[in-house]
């Protein structure tokens, strides 16, 4: 998933990038990565 796909409303997740769970928050970090907080699975990061 990229930040632009999230902004367009059409994010595409890869199963190896984030588990099937509830994402509670997605933020662009100061390092340019997209950080996603999940319920009970931790925080995941991907290049935005």
C-alpha positions as CSV (number, residue, x, y, z in Angstrom):
1,X,0.0,0.0,0.0
2,X,1.2,3.5,-0.8
3,X,0.2,6.8,0.7
4,X,-1.2,7.9,-2.7
5,X,-3.4,4.8,-2.9
6,X,-4.7,5.5,0.6
7,X,-5.5,9.1,-0.3
8,X,-7.3,8.0,-3.4
9,X,-9.5,5.6,-1.4
10,X,-8.2,2.5,-3.2
11,X,-5.5,1.0,-1.0
12,X,-4.1,-2.4,-2.1
13,X,-2.5,-4.4,0.8
14,X,-0.1,-7.3,0.3
15,X,-0.8,-10.2,2.6
16,X,2.8,-10.3,3.6
17,X,2.9,-6.6,4.5
18,X,0.1,-6.6,7.1
19,X,-2.0,-9.3,8.7
20,X,-5.8,-9.6,8.3
21,X,-6.8,-7.4,11.2
22,X,-8.4,-4.1,12.1
23,X,-6.2,-1.0,11.3
24,X,-6.9,1.7,13.8
25,X,-4.7,4.4,12.5
26,X,-2.5,5.1,9.4
27,X,0.0,8.0,9.5
28,X,2.8,9.2,7.3
29,X,6.0,9.3,9.3
30,X,8.7,12.0,9.1
31,X,10.9,9.4,7.4
32,X,8.5,9.0,4.5
33,X,7.1,5.6,5.6
34,X,3.5,4.9,6.1
35,X,2.8,3.5,9.7
36,X,-0.3,1.5,10.4
37,X,-1.4,0.7,13.9
38,X,-3.5,-2.5,14.2
39,X,-5.7,-3.8,17.0
40,X,-3.7,-6.5,18.8
41,X,-1.0,-7.0,16.1
42,X,1.3,-4.1,16.6
43,X,2.5,-1.4,14.3
44,X,3.5,-2.0,10.6
45,X,5.5,0.1,8.3
46,X,5.7,0.3,4.5
47,X,7.3,2.7,2.0
48,X,4.8,5.4,1.0
